[in-house]
Every structure is written in C-alpha cells, then in structure tokens.
Amino acid sequence: MKLENSKGYKKVIKWLKTSKKKPFKFQTDAWQYYAEGYSGLVNAPTGFGKTFSLFLAVVIDEINRLEAVPKSTSKKKQSKRKPAGLKLIWITPLRSLAKDLARAMREVCRELELDWHIGVRNGDTPQSEKLKQKKQMPEVLIITPESIHLLLAQKNTHTYFVSLQCIVADEWHELLGSKRGVMTELGISRIKGLLAERHPERLLRIWGISATVGNMEQAMEVLVPYPNLLKTIIKADIEKKIDIRSVLPDHIDMLPWAGHLGHKLAHKLLPIIYKSKTTLIFTNTRGQAELWYQTLLALDENLAGLLAIHHGSIDHELRNWIEDALHSGTLKAVISTSSLDLGVDFKPVDTVVQIGSPKGVARFLQRAGRSGHSPYETSVIYFLPTHALELVEAAAIKEAAKTQNIESREPVVMAFDVLIQYLVTLAVGDGFDDTKLFFEVKQTHAFTELLPQEWKWIMQFITTGGDSLTAYDEFSKVNLVEGLWKVESRQMAMRHRLHIGTIVSDPMLKVKFITGGYIGMVEESFISRMKIGSSFTLAGRVLDFVMVKEMTVLVRKSKLKRAITPSWMGGRMSLTANLGSILRKKYNETLDKSHQDIELDFIYPLFERQAKISHVPKDDEFLIEMIDTKDGYHLFAYPFEGRQVHEIMAALIAYRLGKIKPMSFSIAMNDYGFELLSEQVIPLDENEVKTLFNPAALSEDIVASINATEMARRKFRDIACISGLVFQGFPGKYIANKHLQSSAALFFNVFSDYDKYNLLLRQAYDEAFYQQIEEPRLAAALHRIQSSKIVMVKSDRYTPLCFPIKVDSLRENMSSEELSQRIERMTAEAEKKNNKK
C-alpha cells in the first residue's frame, strides 16, 4: 500500500490543511522512505521543516500501527494511560535546541491526539525528571550524546529500548567533525546491538538531519555505516534566499588593523536594531559578546531591558529566560556566540548581524538562517567588519553562498580515548562481552580500521592499566564477572559517571552575588589572575570581585561602567581552506574591477595603495614583502591559509632560514599571512623562495622547527581526562587546571619512557599533527606555492596587507592605550613617506 493511502498520512495532511500548510516534496519523500524501512540523511535549507520531515514520519508510522491493532471489544474504558515505550531517540548537540524541539513536538502530538510524552534529558534536566524517566521512558526522548552514554552506564539499559523504532541525529554536521560525533556513533552502535541481541526481527532506522556540507555522502556513511540497512540522502530542491548586506564605514583607513573598525561602526547597528522586530548579533567569542553588550548600552541607554547577552557561560536559568523572551518578541536584540547558532526557531528574529569574519562559509550561512526562519522568507544578515580587509571576506562569502561552495566536515577516527571511556561506561552499566563488542565497534566508521592487537591493548589498559601502570590498583578498573567485563567498585563507577563526555575545558567556577543569585560561569584561569576589588564583566553586568569560596566566585555590583572582559579558551578561530581559496580570487578581481561587489569597490583605494607601494597578489601568485624598519628586518608572506596553518608555516620557514644562516626570529601571523622579524638581514632572494617553501621532508622539518612533543603533551591533557587516566574532581571541588596539566604531563613522560606503543601517546601525536599542525593542509599550501609565480617586493614602509599582522604582534605586549599611540605613530610615519614619494 502506498503511504499516501494510509490513515496516518491522511490524518497528518488534514492537520496541515487546517493551518493552511502543505508538505514539501522532501518531507513526503522522507515519510515514504521511512515507511519503506530506509535510514539516511535529510538536507534542506533552514526554516523549511527538516524536523517535521522525520518526526512526522515516525508519527505517521505510529498512527498506522495503532490502526492495525484490533480494537478492544471491552466496554470498560481504560482509566490509566498505557505507555507505548520509547519509540524515538532524538540526539541534539545543544541544550537550547532541546527545549524548542520538545515544545514543537508536544504541540504536534496534542493536535494530532497522539498520547505521547516528549522527554528531554541533558545536563539541565532535574534529577526528579530523570528518575521519572528511569521508571517509565517517554515515547520521544530528546537527548545529548553525553546523556546517551550516561543511560548506557545504568543497569538493565536494554529495557529502555524494547520499543525503539528510530534514532535521529539532529544537526549532524555539527557533531560530525568532533569527538562528540564519535560518542554518537558508539552510542547508536550499542543501542542497535542491544536490540539485535533481544529482538533480531526489529528494524532500527537511523537518520540524520544536516545543513549542507561539502562531504554529504561521507556524512551519511559515518552515521549509517551498516551494510544491512537501506539508506538514502533526501535533498530538498529548494533554495533559501539570503540577503547579505555589509555595514560600510564612512571612510577607509589606508593602514587597517584587526579591531580598528568594529566598535567605530557600533552606531550603525542602532538603526538596524530599531527597524527590525528582533535582531540576533553574533560574535565569534564570549569575550567579544560581553564587550559589544557594553558598547551598545553605552551608545543607547534606551536599550536597557531590551538587549540581552547569551553564551555558554551564562547561568542556564538566565539563558532559558532569554530564549523565552526571544520567542515572545520582548527583546529587541540578543548578542550571542555559537550558543544560538543551530536550528532554534525564534519567529520574531528577522535580522542577523555577524560581527567580524565568521572564518567559514558554513558557519555564516548557519547564522544567517536564524532570521526569516519560515519558508520563502528571506534571511537577512548584516556583515559588520572589524577591519577594512574583512570587506573582501564579505564579498568572498557572498560568492560562496551563491555557488554553494561549502566546507567539508572531516570525521574523527581512531579516537582511542573516547573508546576507552565508552568501554568503562558499558562496564559500569550491564557489562560487556569483549568478543561481541569488538565486532560491534568495528562496524562504526570511527573504528573500521581498529586492529585486534589494538583492541587487545585497550582491554589490557582498562583491566590492568597496561604495561606501565600495572602496579597501581586504581587503573585496574574492569574485571571479568560471570563472563562479562564489569566495574565492581561503586566509587570507581561514580567517579566515571561524573566525567562522561569529551568536552574538556578549563574548570568553570560559578559566579554569584554575595547577596545571592547566580550570574554565570568563568574559567578558573581567568579568576586566578584577579585581585580582590578588581572588576570584570559577565552577562552584561560590571562586577567587583570579592573572593572565591568553595569553587564559587562571590561578587558585588560595581559602580564602574566598564571593566575587563573574561577571556575564554579557544577564542581565535582560523580561516577555512574554502574561504581562503575564494579570498585569493577576490583579491584578483578588486583591481581589475571584474566584479559587482560594493565591498570591493569600497576597498578599491586601499588596494590601489597596496599596488602602488607593493603588489596585490593574483590567485596564481605568491607574494613576499621584505621590509626594513627601525624595528628590524621583516619578511611578510601571504598564503591566505588561516592563522593556524600560518603559525606552523612561519616556524618551518624560520627553521629553514636558520639552517642557511644562524639567526633568531620573532613570529606573528593572521588569517592572510605571517611575519618573520629579525635583527639581522634575512638571506632570501626570489630564486630561493620555492626551495624554502618546498613540501619535501615536511614531517621531519616540522618536528625540528616546532616543539611537536610539547604540542602532543598539551593534547595529551584532554586525552588523559577523556580516557579517565586523570580524575577531574567532584562537583564543586574540581581539580585546578595546572594540576590536571601536571598529572597528564607525568603520564605522558612515563608512557614516552616506558610504554612506547601506548595508543593514547600515539593519539596525542596524531592529533597534534592533523588537528593543530594541520599537516595535510600545510602540505597542500606548499604544493600550491610551488606552482605559483613568486613575487618579491622590497620596501621601507608597512603596506596595507602587512599592517594588520604587525599590529597583532604588538598587541601581545602592550596595553590598549600604548598600542593605539604606537599605531598612530606608525601610520603617521607611513603617510610621511608616501607624501615624499
């Protein structure tokens, strides 16, 4: 029978008609494929109902199933609702998504008269609610990857999944490139395995919902790697209209630098905020969000009470209030980080502002989709540059959006720390049979390449601590009990449950008024630098630091209007390879005017200046500027590969130059290029550039040029925490970051000396090379430079391209006042030299 002839389908169509809606083709395709037993991936633009493409598929299936069950002939009404059991697990990466999803799903069930309970399970769920779920699971459970693993750490877990029909991984692209994605893969594989053991006849469907990524086919294979499942990608043939507008400055400085524009343009945000219903203002870091909140309030006091700030360090009750206020439209604007990036549907939001470069096309489009969330509405996003050269990025993003040139998300593989944590999780729960589980784990994409000897090493590690830790009982966590591997120690089980997850950050301290009332969280490393009486901003408030008591920062309201902003780890994102490639092309187009971008027209005088005193590189050219100043001898190179790649490339070139002539360098970099500064003349001419930037012997030279061991040691801290080698402390009594680092470093040294084949040690070096050093991308950049025309320019002054890099190098050692004075002096000197010419 065709699905459209079924009772469930007709009922859903009738319900949609009552609100004058009809399903999109991709939605009905998803319903049909689901009915036929398929798994797969749904891809559609924001606001077109990706959630309903799968949620309603499960609902239709349930209505049809109920219709097929013979009706009871008994006249006695059932007084008590008989739960149907858990039917659908909906995995979501963000807590803020869960509340919104639950609200929408409950509304659908109520209007379709489907007696289903929708439950939410994450770090914000009260303990009382979790206990209720333990006694009786809801029909739909919206859950984070970490909470799935916490479920698997309970006894008799298999009873939860008896009725399970489907698992959906929402915003799968967001999980895909992280260890949380590996957690999701392992969690799904265990649930699938538990069902197969007890109900081999049961078909479990696995679906993902994803924004557009460059590797869509691979994204599906990672989520659904099982050859016995039918699978498909359902792509909506609908284009979402996006209106990208740049906020242009009134005039352009000939020597731009990062941060010089942003706050000067703040007054241009006010009319945008007032003419919109509600505006979401995105920054890349929490620190920037706090600063912009203060800036906008200082500009217009009338925004008090209408402007809010939302990021992961703000107390969850306050975050919930802000999200509710966004739904009701009582706020004019909210300044946010990635905490509101994903699928939350705030109807009143009709405008989005991106402050500074988003560093990637996918992230920008994701944020744009927060406005005009309904079908056929245009998403409006303003790009506010923090320095003039970012206007070229705005033009590049417009082109990438038009051509759908979107980054791939590379899946994480062979994350041994996650696998070790997972095995102990299962041992804390019902235990596991290692032979069966090896086969199950091997089926996941993350561990397809797992070798029997590696599995043997991991089993030895969790049972005895491996070769180097056998003498210590605390590392003998798992024992064989009646044929299953289990954790018998209650204390060990409790300690393990406390730290299930892969997000390892600096320990967070709660911030609370001395009179009562929580404000949010700050990292321990920030507070450790604070003196009593000093002030800082959080959640838009200026606070005076009083003391730290029992892992809580006590504060009082400050009389100051401005103060320092906490810095959070991971503040500086790097330009993606896609955006870098389009950026090089846009530099080409600016001078020859082969474009229709107002941003490039606006920045034309700056490029004229660059061309006059140096050169504007074409996309088949590689520019090096050799500049002599009072500071010394500078080499500026422009690969346009992002800050992270430039950091390693600069160290590599410095090392290779040092082999030619012993000399020391200071290094600075931004997303466009890097600087080497020396007190001696740098021995380089145009003919030697390709030799210097040669990809040959790359791995050896990287190891020699940077402290690869130190990078691996830093990576090992997170690996040690995730794998349970290092205990992070009890709630309210977390172990200080420096102690975690020293404990992890101790293990790193022990393994390096006595356990050379330790898989966690190997993983630390792999992560350092592929994630931090990005060796494949570095190699690709060097290969591209080999086939480029080398342009070397010598000058006695800073150019518009190199000036932002120079300012970034000064920023590290100067106060903001000293920096602005130095910038003024450098700008005046440059102007003087230009006027002479």
Buried (B, 14 or more C-beta within 10 A) or exposed (E): EEBEEBEBBBBBBEBBEEEEEEBBEBBBBBBBBBBEEBBBBBBBBBBBBBBBBBBBBBBBBBBBEBEEEEEEEEEEEEEEEEBBBBBBBBBBBBBBBBBBBBEBBBEBBEEBEBEBBBBBBBEBBEEEBBEBBEEEBBBBBBBBBBBBBBBBBBEEBBEBBBBBBBBBBBBBBBBBBBBBBBBBBBBBBBBBBBBBEEBEEBBBBBBBBBBBBBBBEBBBBBBBBBEEBEBBBBBBEBEBEBEBBBBBBEEBBBBBBBBBBBBEBBEBBBEBBBEBEBBBBBBBBBBBBBBBBBBBBEBBEEBEEBBBBBBBBBBBEBBBEBBEBBBEEEBBBBBBBBBBBBBBBBEBBBBBBBBBBBBBBBBBBBBBBBBBBEBEEEBBBBBBBBBBBBBBBBBBBBBBBEEEBBBBBBBBBBBBBBBBBBBBBBBBBBBBEBEEBBEBBBBBBBBEEBEEEBBEBBBEBBBBBBBBBEEEEEBBBBBEEEEBBBBEBEEBBEBBBEBBBBEBBBBBBBBBBEEEEBBBBBBBBBBEEBEEEEBBBBBBBBBBBBEBEEBBBBBEEBEEEEBBBBBBEEEEBBBBBBBBBBBBBBBBBBBEEEBEBBBBBBBBBBBBBBBEBBBBBBBEBBBBBBBBBEBBBBBBBBBBBBBBBBBBBBBBBBBBBBEEEEBEBBBBBBBBBBBBBBEEEBEBEEEBBBEBBBBEEBEEBBBBBBEBBEBBBBBBBBBBBBBBBBBBBEEEEBBBBEBBBEBBBEBBEBBBEEBEEBBBBBBBBBBBBBBBBBBEBBBBBBEBBBEBEBBBBEBEBBBBBBBBBBBBBBBEEBEEEEBEEBBEEBBEBBEEBEEEE
